[in-house]
Amino acid sequence: MNIENQVNPAQWTEAVGRAHNYCTAIDRRGGTPTDAVRAYGLFKLDTDPADWDKAEMIIALAMCTPTRHPN
């Protein structure tokens, strides 16, 4: 995933580490990559992640994306 121009590198590195730990915890409990993404609160995806690396990148990107509140 090419995000160099979109996210602070330090923030991205931290987010990837946290996403990895999050996914590892879900995996240890017998969950799937899709379970991890949904447990993080991301339900509206075009496709479900096929592997753990993809799930980690989706979650890390969500951590780096500002939250938008409806007015």
VMD Tcl script that builds the backbone (N, CA, C; Angstrom):
set m [mol new atoms 213]
animate dup $m
set s [atomselect $m all]
$s set {name element resname resid chain x y z} {
  {N N MET 1 A 0.851 -1.170 0.000}
  {CA C MET 1 A 0.000 0.000 0.000}
  {C C MET 1 A 0.898 1.234 0.000}
  {N N ASN 2 A 0.659 2.129 -0.905}
  {CA C ASN 2 A 1.472 3.329 -1.038}
  {C C ASN 2 A 0.772 4.499 -0.347}
  {N N ILE 3 A 1.249 4.838 0.829}
  {CA C ILE 3 A 0.606 5.904 1.589}
  {C C ILE 3 A 1.564 7.029 1.943}
  {N N GLU 4 A 2.779 6.993 1.406}
  {CA C GLU 4 A 3.805 7.956 1.802}
  {C C GLU 4 A 3.355 9.406 1.708}
  {N N ASN 5 A 2.557 9.735 0.721}
  {CA C ASN 5 A 2.117 11.112 0.523}
  {C C ASN 5 A 0.845 11.453 1.305}
  {N N GLN 6 A 0.285 10.477 1.992}
  {CA C GLN 6 A -0.995 10.697 2.648}
  {C C GLN 6 A -0.919 10.738 4.173}
  {N N VAL 7 A 0.057 10.030 4.764}
  {CA C VAL 7 A 0.100 9.875 6.211}
  {C C VAL 7 A 1.516 10.123 6.714}
  {N N ASN 8 A 1.609 10.732 7.885}
  {CA C ASN 8 A 2.889 10.923 8.539}
  {C C ASN 8 A 3.543 9.553 8.750}
  {N N PRO 9 A 4.800 9.361 8.346}
  {CA C PRO 9 A 5.449 8.053 8.476}
  {C C PRO 9 A 5.493 7.519 9.914}
  {N N ALA 10 A 5.701 8.393 10.882}
  {CA C ALA 10 A 5.723 7.946 12.273}
  {C C ALA 10 A 4.342 7.457 12.702}
  {N N GLN 11 A 3.312 8.181 12.284}
  {CA C GLN 11 A 1.941 7.781 12.604}
  {C C GLN 11 A 1.621 6.439 11.941}
  {N N TRP 12 A 2.040 6.258 10.699}
  {CA C TRP 12 A 1.772 5.019 9.974}
  {C C TRP 12 A 2.466 3.841 10.652}
  {N N THR 13 A 3.719 4.017 11.039}
  {CA C THR 13 A 4.464 2.941 11.697}
  {C C THR 13 A 3.780 2.528 12.998}
  {N N GLU 14 A 3.347 3.487 13.773}
  {CA C GLU 14 A 2.636 3.206 15.026}
  {C C GLU 14 A 1.314 2.488 14.747}
  {N N ALA 15 A 0.584 2.955 13.755}
  {CA C ALA 15 A -0.713 2.358 13.421}
  {C C ALA 15 A -0.557 0.912 12.949}
  {N N VAL 16 A 0.454 0.642 12.141}
  {CA C VAL 16 A 0.681 -0.726 11.659}
  {C C VAL 16 A 1.006 -1.647 12.838}
  {N N GLY 17 A 1.832 -1.179 13.763}
  {CA C GLY 17 A 2.159 -1.983 14.938}
  {C C GLY 17 A 0.944 -2.283 15.790}
  {N N ARG 18 A 0.119 -1.268 16.004}
  {CA C ARG 18 A -1.093 -1.471 16.800}
  {C C ARG 18 A -2.087 -2.390 16.077}
  {N N ALA 19 A -2.215 -2.214 14.776}
  {CA C ALA 19 A -3.116 -3.071 13.996}
  {C C ALA 19 A -2.642 -4.519 14.026}
  {N N HIS 20 A -1.335 -4.715 13.963}
  {CA C HIS 20 A -0.777 -6.064 14.023}
  {C C HIS 20 A -1.132 -6.718 15.366}
  {N N ASN 21 A -0.939 -5.989 16.457}
  {CA C ASN 21 A -1.268 -6.525 17.780}
  {C C ASN 21 A -2.755 -6.832 17.900}
  {N N TYR 22 A -3.583 -5.960 17.357}
  {CA C TYR 22 A -5.030 -6.140 17.377}
  {C C TYR 22 A -5.419 -7.414 16.620}
  {N N CYS 23 A -4.866 -7.560 15.407}
  {CA C CYS 23 A -5.176 -8.736 14.585}
  {C C CYS 23 A -4.651 -10.020 15.218}
  {N N THR 24 A -3.492 -9.941 15.849}
  {CA C THR 24 A -2.934 -11.115 16.518}
  {C C THR 24 A -3.860 -11.596 17.628}
  {N N ALA 25 A -4.421 -10.661 18.374}
  {CA C ALA 25 A -5.346 -11.032 19.453}
  {C C ALA 25 A -6.593 -11.715 18.900}
  {N N ILE 26 A -7.111 -11.212 17.799}
  {CA C ILE 26 A -8.302 -11.820 17.176}
  {C C ILE 26 A -7.950 -13.212 16.647}
  {N N ASP 27 A -6.788 -13.343 16.013}
  {CA C ASP 27 A -6.339 -14.622 15.456}
  {C C ASP 27 A -6.176 -15.667 16.557}
  {N N ARG 28 A -5.622 -15.289 17.689}
  {CA C ARG 28 A -5.426 -16.225 18.801}
  {C C ARG 28 A -6.741 -16.789 19.327}
  {N N ARG 29 A -7.782 -16.004 19.166}
  {CA C ARG 29 A -9.102 -16.453 19.625}
  {C C ARG 29 A -9.868 -17.206 18.538}
  {N N GLY 30 A -9.194 -17.494 17.424}
  {CA C GLY 30 A -9.820 -18.272 16.359}
  {C C GLY 30 A -10.572 -17.439 15.338}
  {N N GLY 31 A -10.395 -16.133 15.363}
  {CA C GLY 31 A -11.086 -15.257 14.417}
  {C C GLY 31 A -10.416 -15.233 13.059}
  {N N THR 32 A -11.102 -14.631 12.116}
  {CA C THR 32 A -10.599 -14.499 10.749}
  {C C THR 32 A -10.217 -13.041 10.498}
  {N N PRO 33 A -9.519 -12.769 9.388}
  {CA C PRO 33 A -9.222 -11.378 9.046}
  {C C PRO 33 A -10.492 -10.518 8.952}
  {N N THR 34 A -11.543 -11.075 8.408}
  {CA C THR 34 A -12.815 -10.344 8.312}
  {C C THR 34 A -13.364 -10.038 9.701}
  {N N ASP 35 A -13.262 -10.992 10.615}
  {CA C ASP 35 A -13.708 -10.756 11.992}
  {C C ASP 35 A -12.956 -9.591 12.618}
  {N N ALA 36 A -11.654 -9.518 12.379}
  {CA C ALA 36 A -10.837 -8.448 12.963}
  {C C ALA 36 A -11.266 -7.090 12.436}
  {N N VAL 37 A -11.476 -7.005 11.132}
  {CA C VAL 37 A -11.872 -5.731 10.531}
  {C C VAL 37 A -13.246 -5.306 11.040}
  {N N ARG 38 A -14.157 -6.236 11.124}
  {CA C ARG 38 A -15.502 -5.912 11.617}
  {C C ARG 38 A -15.489 -5.585 13.100}
  {N N ALA 39 A -14.662 -6.283 13.886}
  {CA C ALA 39 A -14.570 -5.989 15.321}
  {C C ALA 39 A -14.006 -4.592 15.548}
  {N N TYR 40 A -13.188 -4.117 14.622}
  {CA C TYR 40 A -12.655 -2.762 14.738}
  {C C TYR 40 A -13.722 -1.717 14.382}
  {N N GLY 41 A -14.824 -2.167 13.809}
  {CA C GLY 41 A -15.925 -1.256 13.507}
  {C C GLY 41 A -16.019 -0.865 12.048}
  {N N LEU 42 A -15.315 -1.581 11.189}
  {CA C LEU 42 A -15.339 -1.273 9.761}
  {C C LEU 42 A -16.233 -2.290 9.058}
  {N N PHE 43 A -17.452 -1.882 8.789}
  {CA C PHE 43 A -18.437 -2.790 8.215}
  {C C PHE 43 A -18.680 -2.562 6.729}
  {N N LYS 44 A -18.449 -1.358 6.249}
  {CA C LYS 44 A -18.797 -1.022 4.870}
  {C C LYS 44 A -17.580 -1.132 3.955}
  {N N LEU 45 A -17.133 -2.351 3.715}
  {CA C LEU 45 A -16.007 -2.594 2.820}
  {C C LEU 45 A -16.523 -3.180 1.516}
  {N N ASP 46 A -15.841 -2.868 0.423}
  {CA C ASP 46 A -16.229 -3.440 -0.873}
  {C C ASP 46 A -15.981 -4.943 -0.890}
  {N N THR 47 A -14.857 -5.367 -0.316}
  {CA C THR 47 A -14.529 -6.788 -0.230}
  {C C THR 47 A -13.956 -7.080 1.141}
  {N N ASP 48 A -14.109 -8.299 1.582}
  {CA C ASP 48 A -13.531 -8.706 2.855}
  {C C ASP 48 A -12.049 -9.025 2.646}
  {N N PRO 49 A -11.212 -8.737 3.644}
  {CA C PRO 49 A -9.786 -9.023 3.505}
  {C C PRO 49 A -9.541 -10.525 3.414}
  {N N ALA 50 A -8.694 -10.923 2.481}
  {CA C ALA 50 A -8.416 -12.335 2.248}
  {C C ALA 50 A -7.352 -12.873 3.202}
  {N N ASP 51 A -6.503 -11.993 3.737}
  {CA C ASP 51 A -5.444 -12.455 4.624}
  {C C ASP 51 A -5.190 -11.431 5.723}
  {N N TRP 52 A -4.338 -11.808 6.667}
  {CA C TRP 52 A -4.076 -10.957 7.816}
  {C C TRP 52 A -3.338 -9.685 7.446}
  {N N ASP 53 A -2.434 -9.740 6.476}
  {CA C ASP 53 A -1.708 -8.529 6.063}
  {C C ASP 53 A -2.673 -7.461 5.558}
  {N N LYS 54 A -3.632 -7.883 4.753}
  {CA C LYS 54 A -4.624 -6.945 4.215}
  {C C LYS 54 A -5.473 -6.365 5.352}
  {N N ALA 55 A -5.869 -7.221 6.288}
  {CA C ALA 55 A -6.671 -6.748 7.428}
  {C C ALA 55 A -5.891 -5.713 8.240}
  {N N GLU 56 A -4.603 -5.977 8.465}
  {CA C GLU 56 A -3.771 -5.037 9.215}
  {C C GLU 56 A -3.672 -3.692 8.493}
  {N N MET 57 A -3.515 -3.705 7.187}
  {CA C MET 57 A -3.411 -2.460 6.435}
  {C C MET 57 A -4.727 -1.676 6.471}
  {N N ILE 58 A -5.851 -2.368 6.380}
  {CA C ILE 58 A -7.160 -1.707 6.436}
  {C C ILE 58 A -7.349 -1.043 7.793}
  {N N ILE 59 A -7.022 -1.757 8.864}
  {CA C ILE 59 A -7.189 -1.216 10.213}
  {C C ILE 59 A -6.219 -0.065 10.453}
  {N N ALA 60 A -4.956 -0.219 10.023}
  {CA C ALA 60 A -3.967 0.856 10.204}
  {C C ALA 60 A -4.401 2.109 9.461}
  {N N LEU 61 A -4.911 1.950 8.256}
  {CA C LEU 61 A -5.373 3.107 7.496}
  {C C LEU 61 A -6.546 3.780 8.199}
  {N N ALA 62 A -7.431 2.986 8.781}
  {CA C ALA 62 A -8.558 3.556 9.529}
  {C C ALA 62 A -8.058 4.340 10.747}
  {N N MET 63 A -6.996 3.849 11.386}
  {CA C MET 63 A -6.428 4.563 12.533}
  {C C MET 63 A -5.845 5.911 12.128}
  {N N CYS 64 A -5.379 6.005 10.896}
  {CA C CYS 64 A -4.741 7.234 10.425}
  {C C CYS 64 A -5.711 8.183 9.739}
  {N N THR 65 A -6.957 7.771 9.585}
  {CA C THR 65 A -7.958 8.585 8.912}
  {C C THR 65 A -8.727 9.391 9.939}
  {N N PRO 66 A -8.833 10.706 9.734}
  {CA C PRO 66 A -9.606 11.518 10.683}
  {C C PRO 66 A -11.066 11.089 10.737}
  {N N THR 67 A -11.648 11.139 11.910}
  {CA C THR 67 A -13.042 10.795 12.090}
  {C C THR 67 A -13.917 11.950 11.635}
  {N N ARG 68 A -14.957 11.628 10.898}
  {CA C ARG 68 A -15.902 12.652 10.448}
  {C C ARG 68 A -17.185 12.515 11.211}
  {N N HIS 69 A -17.614 13.593 11.826}
  {CA C HIS 69 A -18.852 13.598 12.580}
  {C C HIS 69 A -19.945 14.271 11.773}
  {N N PRO 70 A -21.125 13.648 11.713}
  {CA C PRO 70 A -22.221 14.298 10.988}
  {C C PRO 70 A -22.675 15.554 11.730}
  {N N ASN 71 A -23.054 16.540 10.983}
  {CA C ASN 71 A -23.515 17.806 11.587}
  {C C ASN 71 A -24.988 17.774 11.857}
}
mol reanalyze $m
mol bondsrecalc $m
mol representation Tube
mol addrep $m
